[in-house]
């Protein structure tokens, strides 16, 4: 098994620089974890991302979130770059309609 080769960066499609993240072992009651995992799933987050989201919100509401805190890193597919195709009313894969005039 290979060890970590270093932090991921632009070569892996991340647009923001990757910063060191603190790893924490957290012990939770299984019922609490199950409820947290369901909530995270409803919001399309991992359980870990949901915990960080909730902790940041609680720290902010308590006035204890440091001003120099970096935003939560965005995960998933990077945004598309370049020119987007114009929207059409035709279903995907349908041939162009000859009766519709072309825009000039």
Secondary structure, 3 states (H helix, E strand, C coil): CCCCCCCCCHHHCCCCCCCCCCCCCCCCCHHHHHHHHHHHHHCCCCHHHHHHHHHHHHHHHCCCCCCCCCCCCCCCCCCCCCCCCCCCCCCCCCCCCCCCCCCC
